Amino acid sequence: MDLSFEKRFFEMKREISETLKDFSKDLGYFRASPRDIIEIHTKALLKKLKQVIPEKEKIYTQESRFIMIELLGYLASYYRSSLLEKSENKSLDKHKQTR
């Protein structure tokens, strides 16, 4: 039973991570900033907290912070990858020009 629970939990976690990666690409395309992520997080959390019983508020708040941090990490990776691609393209262009 424990193994079954862990399998289901980690599969769900992987699905959430993949969704966050895709979302970070969309946000990066629109040049979202960390402040934008925090604003999205705050609005989504406040909306969700209106729908749950008070006993679950703490859990939703904690989990949403983990999700926000993960999303910020994916967004940083997106921008880092974009910067590296641009840098590599510039290096290739300079190399072509010197030939």
HELIX and SHEET records of a PDB file:
HELIX    1   1 ASP A    2  TYR A   29  1                                  28    
HELIX    2   2 PRO A   34  LEU A   49  1                                  16    
HELIX    3   3 PRO A   54  THR A   98  1                                  45    
END                                                                             
